[in-house]
């Protein structure tokens, strides 16, 4: 690292991400003098981002130990779907401190009021996941910033779920997250980074045509959502389930019709996932969303292993989400923390 690059934000990155613990190691890695390193560290301690702890003696005077201060503030996160969602307050390490369900349709103002009642402390940023194409909703951003004057970032709900699942699978650099719910979408992690595409449309696998697909709300005929999305599956059951959680509950109880519907939906989703596997060659495909029980996952596996190239599936794992509803919350925390704790953002805030 060059001297010009070694700002206080860079020093924080070394402490937070690389686990550098002493001033001596910081000076060695950055090329900065000990007095300048002392100044940088003092700024970070004053800002509440770093704490200094007694060192461990191995003979002689122990060097003080520097650690990132996860308790030095909070971020507010919201994972909102078409019908339901969750809010949370997280610390700067991304751990959930408090969370609450939220009713969709009540508006962002109800979410803001709930965040305020959750006693968030020193808020440093807000991350929000919304269904649909990735975008910055200016009305939502303005409403939140009027109450919490901090950075606010919005992304597609499936993208942030992919971030959350990748966070707990840190040994995997290439991951495809597929959400099967009211809609069908995917989040793509490649080379350890979320891929949004040139215009934010990466992962729109729900609108890939399949045989026997119908007219879709997007205006295209044949989208896989029209035969394997939530509305299509509820229609196939002829009103026996009022919503997707009821459909999933029927299948868990062993209802043969519900099991068959979900298994076939998995096969149809597997058709487009197989194509994505051939293109992206992920190490793992993660299935999440209201419909991602064992029956749908079995259908996806059946088709993907039959249709995708042998080289792409030889070591491919197809697994359920390990985070469930928390995937979106932890992904939102990862998203906003990557912004507010980036070196440039830290330097601007000091």
C-alpha positions as CSV (number, residue, x, y, z in Angstrom):
1,X,0.0,0.0,0.0
2,X,1.4,3.4,-0.9
3,X,1.7,6.2,1.5
4,X,-0.8,8.3,-0.4
5,X,-3.4,5.6,-0.1
6,X,-3.0,4.9,3.6
7,X,-5.8,7.1,4.9
8,X,-7.7,6.5,8.2
9,X,-10.3,4.6,6.1
10,X,-7.6,2.3,4.8
11,X,-6.3,1.8,8.3
12,X,-9.8,0.8,9.4
13,X,-10.0,-1.7,6.5
14,X,-6.8,-3.3,7.6
15,X,-8.1,-3.7,11.2
16,X,-11.6,-4.7,10.3
17,X,-11.1,-7.0,7.3
18,X,-7.5,-8.2,7.6
19,X,-7.3,-8.5,11.4
20,X,-4.2,-6.3,11.8
21,X,-3.9,-5.6,15.5
22,X,-0.9,-3.4,16.3
23,X,0.4,0.0,15.3
24,X,3.7,-1.6,14.4
25,X,2.1,-3.9,11.8
26,X,0.0,-1.0,10.5
27,X,3.2,1.1,10.0
28,X,4.9,-1.8,8.2
29,X,2.0,-2.5,5.9
30,X,1.2,1.1,5.0
31,X,4.7,2.6,5.0
32,X,3.5,5.4,7.3
33,X,5.5,6.6,10.2
34,X,4.5,5.6,13.7
35,X,3.3,9.1,14.6
36,X,1.1,9.3,11.6
37,X,-0.3,5.8,12.3
38,X,-1.0,7.0,15.9
39,X,-2.9,10.0,14.5
40,X,-5.0,7.7,12.2
41,X,-5.8,5.3,15.0
42,X,-6.7,8.1,17.4
43,X,-9.2,9.4,14.8
44,X,-10.8,6.0,14.5
45,X,-11.0,5.5,18.3
46,X,-12.6,9.0,18.7
47,X,-15.1,8.1,16.0
48,X,-16.0,4.9,17.9
49,X,-14.9,2.6,15.1
50,X,-11.9,1.1,16.8
51,X,-11.1,0.1,20.4
52,X,-7.8,-0.4,22.0
53,X,-7.3,-3.4,24.3
54,X,-4.4,-4.5,26.5
55,X,-2.0,-6.8,24.6
56,X,-1.0,-10.3,25.6
57,X,2.5,-10.4,27.2
58,X,5.0,-12.9,25.9
59,X,7.8,-11.4,27.9
60,X,8.5,-7.7,27.9
61,X,6.0,-4.9,27.5
62,X,2.9,-6.2,25.4
63,X,1.8,-4.1,22.5
64,X,-1.7,-2.7,22.7
65,X,-4.2,-4.6,20.6
66,X,-6.5,-2.8,18.1
67,X,-9.9,-4.2,17.2
68,X,-12.8,-3.0,15.1
69,X,-15.6,-1.8,17.3
70,X,-18.8,-3.6,16.2
71,X,-20.7,-1.8,19.0
72,X,-19.7,1.6,17.7
73,X,-23.1,2.3,16.1
74,X,-25.9,0.6,14.2
75,X,-27.4,0.1,10.8
76,X,-31.1,-0.2,10.1
77,X,-32.2,-2.8,7.6
78,X,-35.5,-3.8,6.0
79,X,-36.1,-6.9,3.8
80,X,-39.5,-6.3,2.1
81,X,-41.3,-8.7,-0.2
82,X,-44.6,-8.6,-2.1
83,X,-46.7,-9.6,0.9
84,X,-44.6,-9.4,4.1
85,X,-41.2,-8.3,5.4
86,X,-38.9,-7.8,8.4
87,X,-37.1,-4.9,9.9
88,X,-34.0,-5.1,12.1
89,X,-31.3,-3.1,13.9
90,X,-27.8,-4.5,13.4
91,X,-24.5,-3.6,14.9
92,X,-21.5,-2.7,12.8
93,X,-20.4,-6.3,12.5
94,X,-23.7,-7.1,10.8
95,X,-25.2,-9.0,13.7
96,X,-28.9,-8.6,14.3
97,X,-29.7,-6.9,17.6
98,X,-33.5,-6.6,17.3
99,X,-35.9,-7.5,14.6
100,X,-39.7,-7.2,13.9
101,X,-42.1,-8.3,11.2
102,X,-43.7,-5.5,9.2
103,X,-46.9,-5.4,7.1
104,X,-46.4,-4.6,3.5
105,X,-48.7,-1.9,2.2
106,X,-48.5,0.3,5.3
107,X,-45.8,2.5,3.6
108,X,-42.2,3.3,4.4
109,X,-43.5,5.7,7.2
110,X,-44.7,2.7,9.3
111,X,-41.2,1.1,8.9
112,X,-39.6,4.3,10.0
113,X,-41.8,4.5,13.1
114,X,-41.0,0.9,14.0
115,X,-37.3,1.5,13.6
116,X,-37.6,4.5,16.0
117,X,-39.4,2.4,18.6
118,X,-36.6,-0.2,18.3
119,X,-34.2,2.2,20.1
120,X,-31.5,2.1,17.3
121,X,-28.8,4.2,19.0
122,X,-26.2,5.9,16.8
123,X,-27.4,5.0,13.3
124,X,-24.7,5.1,10.6
125,X,-26.6,3.8,7.6
126,X,-29.9,2.2,6.3
127,X,-30.1,-0.7,3.9
128,X,-33.4,-1.7,2.2
129,X,-34.4,-4.6,0.0
130,X,-37.4,-4.3,-2.3
131,X,-38.9,-6.7,-4.8
132,X,-38.3,-6.1,-8.5
133,X,-35.4,-4.7,-10.4
134,X,-32.6,-3.1,-8.5
135,X,-33.2,0.7,-8.1
136,X,-32.9,3.6,-5.8
137,X,-36.4,4.7,-5.0
138,X,-36.0,8.4,-4.4
139,X,-39.2,8.8,-2.4
140,X,-38.2,6.0,0.0
141,X,-34.7,7.4,0.3
142,X,-35.9,10.9,1.0
143,X,-38.5,9.7,3.6
144,X,-35.8,7.7,5.5
145,X,-33.2,10.5,5.3
146,X,-35.6,13.0,6.7
147,X,-35.6,11.0,9.9
148,X,-32.2,9.3,9.8
149,X,-29.8,11.7,8.0
150,X,-27.3,8.9,7.0
151,X,-26.5,7.0,3.8
152,X,-29.5,5.0,2.5
153,X,-29.1,2.2,-0.1
154,X,-31.7,0.1,-1.8
155,X,-31.3,-3.0,-3.8
156,X,-33.3,-5.9,-5.2
157,X,-34.5,-8.4,-2.6
158,X,-32.9,-11.4,-4.3
159,X,-29.6,-9.6,-4.6
160,X,-29.4,-8.9,-0.9
161,X,-30.5,-12.5,0.0
162,X,-27.6,-13.7,-2.1
163,X,-25.3,-11.4,-0.1
164,X,-26.6,-12.8,3.1
165,X,-26.2,-16.4,2.1
166,X,-22.7,-15.7,0.7
167,X,-21.8,-14.2,4.0
168,X,-22.3,-17.5,5.9
169,X,-20.7,-19.5,3.1
170,X,-17.4,-17.6,3.0
171,X,-15.6,-20.6,1.5
172,X,-17.6,-20.1,-1.7
173,X,-16.7,-17.5,-4.3
174,X,-19.4,-18.4,-6.9
175,X,-23.0,-18.8,-5.7
176,X,-26.4,-18.6,-7.4
177,X,-29.3,-17.7,-5.1
178,X,-32.7,-18.5,-6.4
179,X,-35.8,-17.2,-4.7
180,X,-39.1,-19.1,-5.4
181,X,-42.1,-17.2,-4.1
182,X,-44.7,-14.9,-5.6
183,X,-42.0,-14.3,-8.3
184,X,-38.9,-16.2,-9.3
185,X,-35.5,-14.4,-9.3
186,X,-31.8,-15.0,-8.8
187,X,-28.9,-13.2,-7.2
188,X,-25.5,-13.9,-8.7
189,X,-22.2,-14.0,-6.7
190,X,-19.2,-14.4,-9.0
191,X,-15.6,-14.1,-7.9
192,X,-16.9,-13.2,-4.4
193,X,-18.8,-10.2,-5.6
194,X,-22.5,-9.5,-6.3
195,X,-23.1,-9.1,-10.0
196,X,-25.8,-6.6,-10.8
197,X,-25.2,-6.4,-14.6
198,X,-24.8,-3.3,-16.7
199,X,-28.3,-1.9,-15.8
200,X,-29.2,-3.7,-12.6
201,X,-31.1,-6.5,-14.4
202,X,-28.8,-9.5,-13.7
203,X,-30.6,-12.6,-12.3
204,X,-34.1,-12.0,-13.9
205,X,-34.5,-15.8,-14.5
206,X,-38.2,-15.7,-13.8
207,X,-38.7,-14.1,-17.2
208,X,-36.8,-16.7,-19.2
209,X,-39.3,-18.5,-21.5
210,X,-40.0,-22.2,-21.0
211,X,-42.3,-24.6,-23.0
212,X,-46.0,-24.2,-22.3
213,X,-45.4,-20.8,-20.5
214,X,-48.3,-18.3,-20.6
215,X,-48.6,-14.6,-21.1
216,X,-46.7,-12.9,-18.3
217,X,-47.3,-9.5,-16.6
218,X,-44.0,-8.3,-18.1
219,X,-45.6,-8.5,-21.6
220,X,-43.7,-11.6,-22.7
221,X,-45.2,-15.0,-23.5
222,X,-43.7,-18.1,-21.9
223,X,-41.9,-16.8,-18.7
224,X,-41.2,-19.5,-16.2
225,X,-43.1,-17.5,-13.5
226,X,-46.3,-18.1,-15.4
227,X,-46.1,-21.8,-14.7
228,X,-44.0,-22.0,-11.5
229,X,-44.5,-18.7,-9.7
230,X,-46.7,-18.4,-6.6
231,X,-49.9,-17.3,-8.4
232,X,-49.7,-20.2,-10.9
233,X,-49.3,-22.8,-8.2
234,X,-52.2,-21.4,-6.1
235,X,-54.4,-21.6,-9.2
236,X,-53.3,-25.2,-9.9
237,X,-54.6,-26.1,-6.4
238,X,-58.0,-24.6,-7.2
239,X,-58.3,-22.5,-4.0
240,X,-57.2,-25.2,-1.6
241,X,-54.5,-22.9,-0.3
242,X,-55.2,-19.2,0.2
243,X,-51.5,-18.1,0.1
244,X,-48.0,-19.5,-0.3
245,X,-47.4,-20.3,3.4
246,X,-50.6,-22.4,3.3
247,X,-49.4,-24.2,0.2
248,X,-46.1,-24.9,1.8
249,X,-47.8,-26.1,5.0
250,X,-50.0,-28.5,2.9
251,X,-46.9,-30.0,1.3
252,X,-45.2,-30.4,4.7
253,X,-48.2,-32.2,6.0
254,X,-47.9,-34.7,3.1
255,X,-50.8,-33.5,0.9
256,X,-50.2,-35.4,-2.3
257,X,-51.6,-32.7,-4.6
258,X,-49.5,-29.9,-3.0
259,X,-46.4,-32.1,-3.1
260,X,-46.9,-32.9,-6.8
261,X,-47.4,-29.2,-7.6
262,X,-44.3,-28.1,-5.8
263,X,-42.2,-31.0,-7.3
264,X,-43.3,-30.0,-10.8
265,X,-42.6,-26.3,-10.1
266,X,-39.1,-27.3,-9.1
267,X,-38.6,-29.2,-12.4
268,X,-39.7,-26.1,-14.4
269,X,-37.5,-23.8,-12.3
270,X,-34.8,-26.3,-12.8
271,X,-35.0,-25.8,-16.6
272,X,-33.8,-22.1,-16.3
273,X,-31.4,-22.9,-13.4
274,X,-29.7,-25.5,-15.5
275,X,-29.0,-22.9,-18.2
276,X,-27.7,-20.5,-15.6
277,X,-25.5,-23.2,-14.2
278,X,-24.0,-23.8,-17.6
279,X,-23.3,-20.1,-18.0
280,X,-22.1,-19.2,-14.5
281,X,-20.7,-22.5,-13.2
282,X,-21.4,-21.7,-9.5
283,X,-20.1,-23.9,-6.7
284,X,-23.5,-23.9,-5.0
285,X,-27.1,-23.1,-5.9
286,X,-29.1,-21.9,-2.9
287,X,-32.9,-22.1,-2.9
288,X,-34.9,-19.7,-0.8
289,X,-38.3,-18.1,-0.6
290,X,-41.8,-19.3,0.5
291,X,-41.8,-22.3,-1.8
292,X,-38.3,-23.6,-1.2
293,X,-39.1,-26.7,0.7
294,X,-37.8,-30.2,0.1
295,X,-40.3,-31.0,-2.7
296,X,-39.4,-28.0,-4.9
297,X,-35.7,-28.4,-4.2
298,X,-36.0,-32.1,-5.3
299,X,-37.5,-31.0,-8.6
300,X,-34.8,-28.5,-9.2
301,X,-32.1,-31.0,-8.5
302,X,-33.7,-33.6,-10.8
303,X,-33.8,-31.2,-13.8
304,X,-30.5,-29.5,-13.2
305,X,-28.5,-32.7,-12.8
306,X,-30.1,-34.1,-16.0
307,X,-29.8,-31.0,-18.2
308,X,-26.7,-29.0,-17.1
309,X,-23.3,-29.9,-18.4
310,X,-21.5,-32.6,-16.6
311,X,-18.5,-30.4,-16.0
312,X,-20.7,-27.8,-14.3
313,X,-22.6,-30.3,-12.1
314,X,-19.8,-32.6,-11.1
315,X,-19.3,-30.9,-7.7
316,X,-22.3,-28.6,-7.8
317,X,-24.3,-28.4,-4.5
318,X,-28.0,-27.5,-4.6
319,X,-29.1,-26.6,-1.1
320,X,-31.8,-24.8,0.9
321,X,-31.2,-21.4,2.4
322,X,-29.7,-21.7,5.9
323,X,-30.8,-18.2,6.9
324,X,-34.5,-18.2,5.8
325,X,-36.0,-14.7,6.5
326,X,-32.8,-13.5,7.9
327,X,-31.0,-13.8,4.6
328,X,-32.5,-10.5,3.4
329,X,-31.7,-8.7,6.7
330,X,-28.1,-9.9,6.9
331,X,-27.7,-9.2,3.2
332,X,-29.0,-5.6,3.7
333,X,-26.6,-5.2,6.6
334,X,-23.7,-6.4,4.4
335,X,-24.7,-4.0,1.6
336,X,-24.9,-0.9,3.7
337,X,-21.8,-1.7,5.8
338,X,-19.8,-2.2,2.6
339,X,-20.8,1.4,1.8
340,X,-20.5,3.2,5.1
341,X,-17.3,1.4,6.2
342,X,-15.5,1.7,2.8
343,X,-12.3,3.7,3.2
344,X,-13.6,6.7,1.2
345,X,-16.8,6.9,3.2
346,X,-15.0,6.6,6.5
347,X,-12.5,9.4,5.5
348,X,-15.4,11.7,4.4
349,X,-17.2,11.1,7.7
350,X,-14.2,11.8,10.0
